[in-house]
Structure formats: C-alpha cells, structure tokens
C-alpha cells in the first residue's frame, strides 16, 4: 500500500487507529486515507456519518473507515499539477 501523504510504498498489514506511516509519520486511519473520503460531499464523506470530522489528516474513530489502497499522494498530485501548468504556459520545455 502507499501512504496518502508521502506517496511511498509502505509495508503495513492492518491500519488501526494509531497506525502511522513508518516513513513520514502521517496518521493512516484518517479521512484523507479513506476510500469514502470525497471532498465536497456532505461532511466530505460518501458514507452517512452523523457528525463532521474536523481534521481530515489526523487519526479518528470512524467506524466506516477503509484504507484507500488506490490513492495517490497529495504531495505528488500538487507537484504534477504545477508541472503541467508550467508546461502549458511555456510549451512543454525550457527555451534558452
């Protein structure tokens, strides 16, 4: 599986509430690592939760939590978006 924050492959068998990424120490039992996380949905979740979780990057007690093994790291997504925007402005390469 990959860490939701650093995007690196990690060897974690069970994601418990206190599980952290061994490389970047990010909490793994959090909204941003959950397969039901959906920014913009009601409480940013596709499940019918009763109350919002205020910090989406910190560990929580949500009973619906299921680690999203298909996720990409936010760090890599932001870097890729910036690179794509740069290339769109300057035609895909540097002009010397």
Beta strands, then each sheet from edge to edge (+ up, - down):
end
